[in-house]
Amino acid sequence: MTVIRFKATSGFVVLSLHQVKAVGSALFAHTQACFDAEDRADAGLAAKPPTVTTTDQVEAMFAVGRGRLR
């Protein structure tokens, strides 16, 4: 199979194998960035004394991961 029908926000589209791999790579990068941000937030919250003390700090950590898909 060299193409796949994929449901996008605009409806069904046909993607090539190369495009599907690119989507998979983007998904992997986004997921890894989220786990990295969560790890940093957890470490900051658990530190003695905590180095992460506000919601804004946590949001800033996760904003980095969200930026990779834009």
Secondary structure by P-SEA (a helix, b strand, c coil): ccbbbbbccccbbbbcaaaaaaaaaaaaaaaaaaaaaaaaaaaaaaccccccccaaaaaaaacccccccc
